[in-house]
Amino acid sequence: MERSGLSNFCRVAPIAALDVAGRLAVPISVIAIAEGSALAAGAAALFVNVGALIRGLLAGRAHRFALEQVYRRLVAATRARAISELCSRPLASSSAMLAVGADRVARVATSTMPRLVADLAGFAALAAVAWTVTGAAWVFGAAAVAGVLGGFVALVFVRQRRTERAAHSELAELYAGLDALFEGSADLRAHGREQTLAEQLAQRTSTYASAQARASLYSTLLGVLPVGLALLCAVTLASTAELAQSVRLQRPHAIVLAAIGATALLHALSLVRTLEELVRSAPHRRQYADFVAHIDAATPARAATPEERASAATRSPAIESQVFQKTPELSGKSAILERPPGWLKDAVIELDGLSVQHPGASVATPADLRLRWAPGNGLALLGPNGSGKSTAALALLGLVPSARGRVLIDERALDADAFAALCERVAFVSQRPYVAPGRTVAWHLRMLAGHDLSDAELDGALAAVGLTSTSDAGQETTFAQRLAMTLSGGELRRAQLARILLPHGGRTPELIIVDEPEAGLDTEWRARIRELLAQQAKVARVLVIAHDPSVIPAGFETAACRRGLPGSTERP
């Protein structure tokens, strides 16, 4: 963190120094004009213009680095949050606000604060010059300078707004990706796709940062370069006065005062704009700072979640000795990845006294779930609402920590790396899968596939669930090309269920978990989904969580989930 802070300071310090030098060049120029030295004034004006260009380039680079840093921290903080927290409505609905906060943090650090320092220094210098120089104020000269300056500022302002609109479209893509990282966290982690999406976000950040770098240059022109233009106007007037040899004593003083007035107006406008940015961005920056406060920038992406750390800290030695003894660990990703294809289908999966107690909850859901899932049969988890059926499925994939008990495969417990590898053999359809606004069905299916699915693969899987091409305004459109948000509830659910028919990571899934497949479907389609699950159970392990028994294929084993206290046998 200290090295990162020093690096950021080294990037921003030259920007602030050039801003301050540009402001100080103004009083130096007007003093030179008053003394009759047009050459010195011209040199100062040239320095302001060249310095502004250099400042713009430096600011663009600094802003790019700052943006990449704050978005990395935002993504790291998101990945370290528990699924239950990310999917909660208050936090999930704030993803766009957090993205705005990240942008404001970078902008304030690399642009707003250097400009504030420079404006204050410029005001101090102008006050000193105005105190020294006396003479009659040339109203018309000041008006001419202000008119030229205003026209230039308006021209650059229009250009800046166009550039910002272009950057906004890139930012919208960042919002969509970050939103998927929030609300689609369960699906992404279950399929091992979270890292890929994070890398795509990093690439999108670079594109957005480049657009912001161009906008930063125009912002610099608005804040600094007009001062140089004003000085050039003043130098021209002074040179003309000397050549004409008229009013040689009063006119330079008048030009000085006019330049001071115009420059002071510029500083005033810049200062108001700077303070406005600080005030308006404060809530966004505060929200971002609160969200990433507990994340160290150097923390690896695979760090334990807060719940995992809390669970490890509060687990008693007695429970450790009773539940975890004599259960050798299946350690590391390679331990699972090196197993032959189909291994998971033929393995014995056990939940040994599994209890999950969410933060703040008084009871566990599920409580002391015990089952032995032998190969050859599907499994259905049953139980009333709130009994922990969905949580049990997440615990089976290692996505939520257990308060007690373990997941065993062939009598071996899985560590964190093995859980991550397990997800690469899984097709998981959650109870409420993430639906991105403005994205097609194909985009959603490919996001979780782990490789680029062909159009034929997509169309085949969708056709298997009754979703085929449609005709819109005389044009034939494949169902995969339709926007997911425009589908009916039943169509959307069937499109999501098509995932279990597609390869994941280039391989056929060996474990299929479907949470409430009947949601939004009528009686006919519930029966057809039961047949589809029965077919898939011949080639993979299928776990179904259902309220309606009609979607559970014949021959599936059943297990009941209940609420209670870990270690108890009675209902609360």
C-alpha positions as CSV (number, residue, x, y, z in Angstrom):
1,M,0.0,0.0,0.0
2,E,2.8,2.4,0.9
3,R,4.6,1.7,-2.4
4,S,1.3,2.2,-4.3
5,G,0.7,5.5,-2.6
6,L,4.2,6.7,-3.4
7,S,3.7,5.7,-7.0
8,N,0.5,7.6,-7.3
9,F,2.1,10.7,-5.7
10,C,4.9,10.6,-8.2
11,R,2.4,10.5,-11.1
12,V,0.2,13.3,-9.7
13,A,3.0,15.7,-8.4
14,P,4.2,16.8,-11.8
15,I,0.6,17.6,-12.8
16,A,0.1,19.8,-9.8
17,A,3.6,21.4,-10.3
18,L,2.7,22.3,-13.9
19,D,-0.6,23.7,-12.9
20,V,1.0,25.9,-10.2
21,A,3.7,27.0,-12.6
22,G,1.0,27.9,-15.2
23,R,-0.8,30.0,-12.6
24,L,2.4,31.7,-11.5
25,A,3.3,32.5,-15.1
26,V,0.4,34.9,-15.3
27,P,1.6,37.4,-12.8
28,I,5.2,37.1,-14.2
29,S,3.9,37.9,-17.6
30,V,1.9,40.9,-16.5
31,I,4.8,42.3,-14.6
32,A,7.0,41.8,-17.7
33,I,4.3,43.7,-19.7
34,A,4.3,46.5,-17.2
35,E,8.1,46.8,-17.4
36,G,7.9,46.9,-21.2
37,S,9.4,43.5,-21.8
38,A,7.2,41.9,-24.4
39,L,9.8,39.1,-25.0
40,A,9.7,37.9,-21.4
41,A,5.9,38.0,-21.5
42,G,5.8,36.0,-24.7
43,A,8.2,33.4,-23.2
44,A,5.9,33.1,-20.2
45,A,2.8,32.7,-22.4
46,L,4.6,30.1,-24.5
47,F,5.5,28.2,-21.3
48,V,1.8,28.2,-20.3
49,N,0.7,26.7,-23.6
50,V,3.4,24.1,-23.8
51,G,3.1,23.2,-20.2
52,A,-0.7,22.8,-20.6
53,L,-0.1,20.2,-23.4
54,I,2.5,18.3,-21.3
55,R,0.2,18.5,-18.3
56,G,-2.7,17.0,-20.4
57,L,-0.6,14.1,-21.4
58,L,0.6,13.4,-17.9
59,A,-2.9,13.7,-16.5
60,G,-4.2,11.3,-19.1
61,R,-1.6,8.7,-18.1
62,A,-2.1,9.2,-14.4
63,H,-5.9,9.0,-14.8
64,R,-5.5,5.7,-16.7
65,F,-3.3,4.2,-13.9
66,A,-5.7,5.5,-11.2
67,L,-8.7,4.0,-12.9
68,E,-7.1,0.6,-13.4
69,Q,-6.1,0.6,-9.7
70,V,-9.5,1.6,-8.3
71,Y,-11.4,-0.9,-10.5
72,R,-9.0,-3.7,-9.5
73,R,-9.7,-2.9,-5.9
74,L,-13.4,-2.8,-6.6
75,V,-13.4,-6.2,-8.3
76,A,-11.2,-7.7,-5.6
77,A,-13.6,-6.4,-2.9
78,T,-16.5,-7.8,-4.8
79,R,-14.9,-11.2,-5.2
80,A,-14.2,-11.3,-1.5
81,R,-17.8,-10.8,-0.5
82,A,-20.1,-13.6,0.3
83,I,-22.7,-14.6,-2.3
84,S,-25.6,-13.9,0.1
85,E,-24.3,-10.4,0.6
86,L,-23.7,-9.7,-3.1
87,C,-27.2,-10.9,-4.1
88,S,-28.9,-8.9,-1.4
89,R,-31.0,-6.2,-2.9
90,P,-29.4,-3.2,-1.1
91,L,-25.9,-4.1,-2.2
92,A,-26.7,-5.5,-5.6
93,S,-28.6,-2.3,-6.6
94,S,-25.6,-0.2,-5.7
95,S,-23.1,-1.7,-8.2
96,A,-23.6,1.1,-10.6
97,M,-23.1,3.7,-7.8
98,L,-19.9,1.9,-6.8
99,A,-18.6,2.1,-10.4
100,V,-19.4,5.8,-10.5
101,G,-17.6,6.2,-7.1
102,A,-14.5,4.5,-8.5
103,D,-14.5,6.9,-11.4
104,R,-14.8,9.9,-9.1
105,V,-12.0,8.7,-6.9
106,A,-9.6,8.5,-9.9
107,R,-10.8,11.9,-11.3
108,V,-10.4,13.7,-8.0
109,A,-6.9,12.3,-7.4
110,T,-5.5,13.1,-10.8
111,S,-7.4,16.2,-11.9
112,T,-9.6,17.9,-9.4
113,M,-7.1,18.3,-6.5
114,P,-4.1,19.5,-8.7
115,R,-6.5,22.0,-10.2
116,L,-7.6,23.2,-6.8
117,V,-4.0,23.7,-5.6
118,A,-3.2,25.6,-8.8
119,D,-6.3,27.9,-8.6
120,L,-5.5,28.9,-5.0
121,A,-1.8,29.6,-6.0
122,G,-3.0,31.6,-9.0
123,F,-5.3,33.7,-6.8
124,A,-2.5,34.5,-4.4
125,A,-0.2,35.5,-7.2
126,L,-2.8,37.7,-8.9
127,A,-3.5,39.4,-5.6
128,A,0.2,40.2,-5.2
129,V,0.4,41.7,-8.7
130,A,-2.8,43.7,-8.4
131,W,-1.5,45.1,-5.1
132,T,1.7,46.2,-6.9
133,V,0.3,47.6,-10.2
134,T,-1.8,50.7,-10.2
135,G,-3.4,52.6,-13.0
136,A,-6.7,53.1,-14.8
137,A,-8.6,50.0,-15.8
138,W,-9.3,49.6,-19.4
139,V,-12.8,48.3,-19.5
140,F,-12.9,47.7,-23.3
141,G,-9.5,45.9,-23.2
142,A,-10.8,43.6,-20.4
143,A,-14.0,43.0,-22.3
144,A,-12.0,42.1,-25.5
145,V,-9.9,39.6,-23.6
146,A,-12.9,38.1,-21.9
147,G,-14.7,37.8,-25.2
148,V,-11.8,36.0,-26.9
149,L,-11.4,33.8,-23.9
150,G,-15.1,33.0,-23.6
151,G,-15.3,32.0,-27.2
152,F,-12.3,29.7,-26.9
153,V,-13.6,28.2,-23.7
154,A,-17.0,27.5,-25.3
155,L,-15.4,25.8,-28.3
156,V,-13.3,23.5,-26.1
157,F,-16.2,22.9,-23.8
158,V,-18.3,21.5,-26.6
159,R,-15.5,19.2,-27.7
160,Q,-15.0,18.0,-24.2
161,R,-18.7,17.1,-23.8
162,R,-18.6,15.1,-27.0
163,T,-15.6,13.2,-25.7
164,E,-17.2,12.5,-22.4
165,R,-20.3,11.1,-24.1
166,A,-18.1,8.7,-26.0
167,A,-16.4,7.7,-22.7
168,H,-19.9,7.2,-21.1
169,S,-20.8,4.5,-23.6
170,E,-17.6,2.6,-22.5
171,L,-18.5,3.2,-18.9
172,A,-21.9,1.6,-19.5
173,E,-20.1,-1.6,-20.6
174,L,-18.2,-1.5,-17.3
175,Y,-21.4,-1.2,-15.4
176,A,-22.9,-4.2,-17.1
177,G,-19.8,-6.3,-16.4
178,L,-19.7,-5.2,-12.7
179,D,-23.4,-5.9,-12.4
180,A,-22.9,-9.4,-13.7
181,L,-20.1,-9.9,-11.2
182,F,-22.5,-8.9,-8.4
183,E,-25.8,-10.5,-9.2
184,G,-24.4,-13.4,-11.2
185,S,-21.9,-14.3,-8.5
186,A,-23.4,-17.7,-7.7
187,D,-23.6,-18.8,-11.3
188,L,-20.1,-17.4,-12.1
189,R,-18.4,-19.1,-9.2
190,A,-20.2,-22.3,-9.6
191,H,-18.8,-22.6,-13.2
192,G,-15.4,-21.1,-12.4
193,R,-16.0,-18.2,-14.7
194,E,-15.5,-15.3,-12.2
195,Q,-11.8,-14.9,-13.1
196,T,-12.5,-14.7,-16.8
197,L,-15.1,-12.0,-16.3
198,A,-12.7,-10.1,-14.1
199,E,-10.1,-10.2,-16.8
200,Q,-12.6,-8.9,-19.4
201,L,-13.5,-6.1,-17.0
202,A,-9.8,-5.2,-16.8
203,Q,-9.6,-5.0,-20.6
204,R,-12.8,-2.9,-20.7
205,T,-11.3,-0.6,-18.1
206,S,-8.3,0.1,-20.3
207,T,-10.5,1.0,-23.2
208,Y,-12.5,3.3,-21.0
209,A,-9.4,4.8,-19.4
210,S,-8.0,5.7,-22.9
211,A,-11.2,7.6,-23.7
212,Q,-11.0,9.3,-20.3
213,A,-7.4,10.3,-21.1
214,R,-8.5,12.2,-24.2
215,A,-11.3,13.9,-22.2
216,S,-8.6,14.8,-19.6
217,L,-6.7,16.7,-22.2
218,Y,-9.7,18.8,-23.1
219,S,-10.3,19.4,-19.4
220,T,-6.8,20.7,-19.1
221,L,-7.3,23.1,-22.0
222,L,-10.4,24.5,-20.3
223,G,-8.5,25.0,-17.0
224,V,-5.1,26.2,-18.1
225,L,-4.7,26.9,-21.8
226,P,-7.1,29.9,-21.9
227,V,-4.8,31.6,-19.5
228,G,-2.1,31.4,-22.1
229,L,-4.4,32.8,-24.7
230,A,-5.2,35.7,-22.5
231,L,-1.5,36.4,-22.0
232,L,-0.9,36.2,-25.8
233,C,-3.7,38.8,-26.3
234,A,-2.1,41.1,-23.7
235,V,1.3,40.7,-25.2
236,T,-0.1,41.6,-28.7
237,L,-1.7,44.8,-27.3
238,A,1.4,45.8,-25.4
239,S,3.6,45.3,-28.5
240,T,1.2,47.3,-30.6
241,A,1.3,50.1,-28.0
242,E,5.1,50.2,-28.0
243,L,5.3,50.2,-31.8
244,A,2.8,53.1,-32.0
245,Q,4.7,54.9,-29.2
246,S,1.4,56.2,-27.8
247,V,0.4,56.3,-24.1
248,R,3.5,54.4,-23.2
249,L,3.1,54.8,-19.5
250,Q,-0.6,54.2,-18.9
251,R,-1.4,51.6,-21.5
252,P,0.8,48.8,-20.1
253,H,-0.7,49.3,-16.7
254,A,-4.2,49.1,-18.1
255,I,-3.4,46.0,-20.0
256,V,-2.0,44.5,-16.8
257,L,-5.2,45.2,-14.9
258,A,-7.3,43.9,-17.7
259,A,-5.3,40.7,-17.9
260,I,-5.6,40.4,-14.1
261,G,-9.3,40.8,-14.2
262,A,-9.8,38.2,-17.0
263,T,-7.4,35.7,-15.3
264,A,-9.1,36.2,-12.0
265,L,-12.4,35.4,-13.6
266,L,-10.9,32.2,-15.1
267,H,-9.6,31.2,-11.7
268,A,-13.0,31.9,-10.1
269,L,-14.8,29.8,-12.6
270,S,-12.3,27.0,-12.3
271,L,-12.4,27.1,-8.5
272,V,-16.2,26.9,-8.5
273,R,-16.1,24.0,-10.9
274,T,-13.5,22.2,-8.7
275,L,-15.5,22.7,-5.5
276,E,-18.6,21.5,-7.3
277,E,-16.9,18.4,-8.4
278,L,-15.7,17.7,-4.9
279,V,-19.1,18.2,-3.3
280,R,-21.1,16.3,-5.9
281,S,-18.7,13.3,-6.0
282,A,-18.4,13.0,-2.2
283,P,-21.3,10.5,-1.7
284,H,-20.0,8.3,-4.5
285,R,-16.4,8.4,-3.3
286,R,-17.5,7.7,0.3
287,Q,-19.5,4.7,-0.9
288,Y,-16.6,3.3,-2.8
289,A,-14.2,3.9,0.1
290,D,-16.5,2.1,2.5
291,F,-16.9,-0.9,0.2
292,V,-13.2,-1.5,-0.4
293,A,-12.0,-0.4,3.1
294,H,-11.4,-4.0,4.3
295,I,-9.6,-5.1,1.2
296,D,-5.8,-4.9,0.9
297,A,-4.7,-4.1,-2.7
298,A,-2.2,-6.9,-2.5
299,T,-4.7,-9.6,-1.3
300,P,-4.9,-12.5,-3.8
301,A,-8.2,-13.1,-5.6
302,R,-8.6,-16.5,-3.9
303,A,-8.5,-15.1,-0.4
304,A,-11.0,-16.5,2.1
305,T,-14.3,-14.7,2.4
306,P,-15.2,-12.9,5.7
307,E,-17.6,-15.8,6.6
308,E,-14.9,-18.4,6.1
309,R,-12.5,-16.4,8.3
310,A,-15.3,-16.0,11.0
311,S,-16.2,-19.6,10.7
312,A,-12.6,-20.7,11.2
313,A,-12.1,-18.4,14.2
314,T,-15.3,-19.5,16.0
315,R,-15.1,-23.2,15.4
316,S,-14.6,-25.0,18.7
317,P,-11.8,-27.6,19.2
318,A,-14.5,-30.1,20.3
319,I,-16.4,-29.8,17.1
320,E,-13.1,-30.0,15.1
321,S,-12.2,-33.3,16.8
322,Q,-15.7,-34.8,16.4
323,V,-16.5,-33.9,12.9
324,F,-13.2,-33.5,11.0
325,Q,-11.0,-36.2,12.4
326,K,-10.1,-39.1,10.1
327,T,-11.3,-37.3,7.0
328,P,-8.3,-36.9,4.7
329,E,-8.4,-33.9,2.4
330,L,-8.7,-33.9,-1.3
331,S,-6.2,-31.1,-1.7
332,G,-5.5,-28.8,-4.6
333,K,-7.1,-28.2,-8.0
334,S,-4.9,-30.9,-9.7
335,A,-6.3,-33.5,-7.4
336,I,-9.7,-33.2,-9.1
337,L,-8.6,-32.0,-12.6
338,E,-6.3,-35.1,-12.9
339,R,-9.2,-37.4,-12.2
340,P,-10.5,-39.1,-15.4
341,P,-13.7,-37.8,-17.1
342,G,-16.8,-39.3,-15.5
343,W,-15.1,-39.7,-12.1
344,L,-17.6,-37.4,-10.4
345,K,-20.5,-39.3,-11.8
346,D,-19.2,-42.5,-10.2
347,A,-18.1,-41.0,-6.9
348,V,-19.9,-41.2,-3.5
349,I,-20.9,-37.7,-2.4
350,E,-21.7,-37.2,1.3
351,L,-23.0,-34.3,3.4
352,D,-21.8,-35.2,6.9
353,G,-23.9,-33.2,9.4
354,L,-23.8,-30.1,7.3
355,S,-25.0,-26.9,9.0
356,V,-24.9,-23.4,7.5
357,Q,-25.7,-20.4,9.7
358,H,-25.8,-17.1,7.9
359,P,-24.4,-14.0,9.7
360,G,-27.0,-12.6,12.0
361,A,-29.3,-15.7,11.8
362,S,-30.4,-17.4,15.0
363,V,-30.7,-20.9,13.5
364,A,-28.9,-22.9,10.8
365,T,-30.4,-23.5,7.4
366,P,-29.9,-26.3,6.7
367,A,-29.2,-27.9,10.1
368,D,-27.3,-31.2,10.4
369,L,-28.0,-32.3,6.9
370,R,-26.8,-35.9,6.5
371,L,-27.0,-37.8,3.2
372,R,-25.0,-40.3,1.3
373,W,-25.5,-39.9,-2.5
374,A,-24.5,-43.1,-4.2
375,P,-23.7,-43.2,-7.9
376,G,-26.4,-44.2,-10.3
377,N,-29.3,-42.2,-9.0
378,G,-30.4,-38.6,-9.1
379,L,-31.0,-36.7,-5.9
380,A,-33.8,-34.3,-4.9
381,L,-33.6,-31.9,-1.9
382,L,-37.0,-31.2,-0.3
383,G,-38.2,-29.1,2.5
384,P,-40.3,-26.0,3.2
385,N,-39.2,-22.4,2.3
386,G,-36.3,-21.3,4.4
387,S,-35.1,-24.8,5.3
388,G,-31.8,-24.3,3.4
389,K,-32.2,-26.3,0.2
390,S,-30.5,-23.7,-2.0
391,T,-27.9,-23.1,0.6
392,A,-27.1,-26.8,0.8
393,A,-26.4,-26.8,-2.9
394,L,-24.1,-23.8,-2.6
395,A,-22.3,-25.5,0.3
396,L,-21.9,-28.6,-1.9
397,L,-20.0,-26.5,-4.3
398,G,-18.0,-24.7,-1.6
399,L,-19.6,-21.4,-2.2
400,V,-20.8,-20.8,1.4
401,P,-18.9,-21.8,4.5
402,S,-20.3,-24.4,6.9
403,A,-20.8,-23.8,10.6
404,R,-20.4,-27.6,11.1
405,G,-20.0,-30.6,9.0
406,R,-18.3,-31.2,5.7
407,V,-18.7,-32.1,2.1
408,L,-17.1,-35.5,1.3
409,I,-16.3,-37.1,-2.0
410,D,-15.2,-40.7,-1.8
411,E,-14.8,-40.1,2.0
412,R,-12.4,-37.2,1.4
413,A,-13.0,-33.6,2.4
414,L,-12.4,-30.9,-0.2
415,D,-10.2,-27.8,0.4
416,A,-10.7,-24.5,-1.3
417,D,-8.7,-25.2,-4.4
418,A,-10.4,-28.6,-4.9
419,F,-13.8,-26.8,-4.6
420,A,-12.7,-24.4,-7.4
421,A,-11.7,-27.3,-9.6
422,L,-15.0,-29.1,-8.8
423,C,-16.8,-26.2,-10.3
424,E,-15.2,-26.8,-13.6
425,R,-17.1,-30.1,-13.9
426,V,-20.5,-28.5,-12.9
427,A,-23.5,-27.1,-14.6
428,F,-25.5,-25.0,-12.1
429,V,-28.8,-23.2,-12.6
430,S,-29.6,-21.2,-9.6
431,Q,-33.0,-20.2,-8.3
432,R,-32.8,-16.7,-9.8
433,P,-30.1,-16.6,-12.4
434,Y,-28.7,-13.2,-13.3
435,V,-30.3,-11.5,-16.3
436,A,-28.3,-8.6,-17.8
437,P,-30.3,-5.8,-19.4
438,G,-29.6,-5.3,-23.1
439,R,-27.9,-8.7,-23.5
440,T,-29.0,-11.5,-25.7
441,V,-29.8,-15.1,-24.7
442,A,-26.5,-16.2,-26.5
443,W,-24.5,-13.7,-24.3
444,H,-25.9,-15.3,-21.1
445,L,-25.2,-18.8,-22.2
446,R,-21.7,-18.1,-23.4
447,M,-20.8,-16.1,-20.3
448,L,-21.0,-19.2,-18.1
449,A,-19.7,-21.7,-20.6
450,G,-16.0,-21.2,-20.2
451,H,-15.4,-21.4,-23.9
452,D,-16.9,-19.9,-27.1
453,L,-20.0,-21.9,-27.9
454,S,-20.9,-22.2,-31.6
455,D,-24.2,-21.0,-32.9
456,A,-25.2,-24.6,-33.7
457,E,-24.6,-25.6,-30.1
458,L,-26.7,-22.8,-28.8
459,D,-29.5,-23.4,-31.2
460,G,-29.5,-27.1,-30.5
461,A,-29.7,-26.7,-26.7
462,L,-32.5,-24.1,-27.0
463,A,-34.4,-26.2,-29.4
464,A,-34.3,-29.1,-26.9
465,V,-36.3,-26.9,-24.5
466,G,-38.7,-25.7,-27.1
467,L,-37.1,-22.4,-28.0
468,T,-36.6,-22.0,-31.7
469,S,-36.3,-19.3,-34.3
470,T,-38.9,-16.6,-34.5
471,S,-40.1,-14.2,-37.2
472,D,-39.9,-10.5,-36.4
473,A,-41.0,-7.9,-39.0
474,G,-40.6,-10.5,-41.8
475,Q,-37.0,-11.3,-40.7
476,E,-36.0,-14.7,-39.3
477,T,-34.3,-14.4,-35.9
478,T,-32.7,-17.2,-33.9
479,F,-33.9,-17.4,-30.4
480,A,-30.3,-17.0,-29.1
481,Q,-30.3,-13.5,-30.7
482,R,-33.3,-12.3,-28.7
483,L,-32.8,-10.0,-25.7
484,A,-33.2,-12.0,-22.4
485,M,-35.1,-9.1,-20.8
486,T,-37.8,-9.4,-23.5
487,L,-38.7,-13.1,-22.7
488,S,-41.6,-14.2,-20.8
489,G,-41.0,-15.9,-17.4
490,G,-41.5,-19.4,-18.8
491,E,-39.2,-18.7,-21.9
492,L,-36.5,-17.2,-19.7
493,R,-36.6,-20.2,-17.3
494,R,-36.3,-22.7,-20.2
495,A,-33.4,-20.6,-21.8
496,Q,-31.6,-20.9,-18.4
497,L,-32.3,-24.6,-18.2
498,A,-30.7,-25.0,-21.6
499,R,-27.3,-24.6,-19.9
500,I,-27.4,-28.1,-18.5
501,L,-27.3,-29.3,-22.2
502,L,-24.2,-27.4,-23.1
503,P,-20.5,-28.2,-22.5
504,H,-18.8,-26.1,-19.8
505,G,-15.1,-25.4,-20.1
506,G,-15.0,-27.6,-23.2
507,R,-16.2,-30.7,-21.3
508,T,-19.5,-32.3,-20.6
509,P,-20.7,-31.5,-17.1
510,E,-20.5,-34.4,-14.6
511,L,-22.7,-32.8,-11.9
512,I,-25.9,-30.9,-12.7
513,I,-27.6,-28.8,-10.0
514,V,-30.9,-27.2,-10.8
515,D,-32.7,-25.0,-8.3
516,E,-36.5,-24.9,-8.7
517,P,-36.6,-25.9,-12.4
518,E,-40.4,-25.6,-12.4
519,A,-40.4,-21.8,-11.7
520,G,-42.5,-20.0,-14.3
521,L,-43.5,-23.1,-16.2
522,D,-46.9,-24.5,-16.9
523,T,-48.0,-28.1,-16.2
524,E,-47.0,-29.3,-19.7
525,W,-43.5,-28.0,-19.5
526,R,-43.0,-29.2,-16.0
527,A,-43.6,-32.7,-17.3
528,R,-41.2,-32.1,-20.2
529,I,-38.5,-30.7,-17.9
530,R,-38.9,-33.9,-15.7
531,E,-38.2,-36.0,-18.8
532,L,-35.2,-33.8,-19.7
533,L,-33.7,-34.2,-16.2
534,A,-34.3,-38.0,-16.3
535,Q,-32.3,-38.1,-19.6
536,Q,-29.5,-36.0,-18.2
537,A,-29.3,-38.3,-15.1
538,K,-28.2,-41.1,-17.4
539,V,-25.0,-39.2,-18.3
540,A,-24.3,-37.0,-15.2
541,R,-25.2,-36.7,-11.5
542,V,-28.3,-34.6,-11.2
543,L,-29.4,-32.7,-8.1
544,V,-32.8,-31.1,-8.2
545,I,-34.2,-28.6,-5.6
546,A,-38.0,-28.5,-6.1
547,H,-41.2,-27.5,-4.4
548,D,-43.3,-29.3,-7.0
549,P,-42.7,-33.1,-6.8
550,S,-44.0,-33.5,-10.4
551,V,-40.7,-32.3,-11.8
552,I,-38.7,-34.9,-9.9
553,P,-37.9,-37.9,-12.2
554,A,-38.8,-41.4,-11.0
555,G,-36.1,-43.2,-9.1
556,F,-34.4,-40.1,-7.7
557,E,-33.3,-40.3,-4.1
558,T,-34.7,-37.7,-1.7
559,A,-33.3,-35.8,1.3
560,A,-35.1,-33.4,3.6
561,C,-33.6,-30.1,4.8
562,R,-34.7,-28.4,8.0
563,R,-34.0,-25.4,10.1
564,G,-32.4,-25.8,13.6
565,L,-29.4,-25.3,15.7
566,P,-26.1,-27.0,14.6
567,G,-25.7,-30.3,16.6
568,S,-29.4,-30.4,17.6
569,T,-31.9,-33.0,16.5
570,E,-35.1,-31.1,17.4
571,R,-36.7,-28.4,15.4
572,P,-36.6,-24.9,17.0
